[in-house]
């Protein structure tokens, strides 16, 4: 299971309107954040990777422990200046995000209908 809709809704005190707004912001920002992380990995820019993965981690942590953990791995690599396995770690992040985005879109669609 990619997300736990009940836990996510509880995190927003059952407020479906706020949930929809926050998810909408995440879905709007997510492609840019992932692109920024990808670029930092490609450029082997440890400082940028630390910063961009940290931002993505903060956003993803509202919804997905898996995506947040993948971002933490990249953030730590950037902070340590060791990007040896950064491409593999980025692949994990991309997989997590590719499952998270449609799950969140479905959650918001369901919340709006309910």
Secondary structure, DSSP 8 states (H G I E B T S, - for coil): ----HHHHHHHTTT-HHHHHHHHHHHHHHHHHHHHHHHHHHHHT-HHHHHHHHHHHHHHHTTT-HHHHHHHHHHHHHHHHT--TTHHHHHHHHHHHHHHHHHHHHHHHHHHHH-
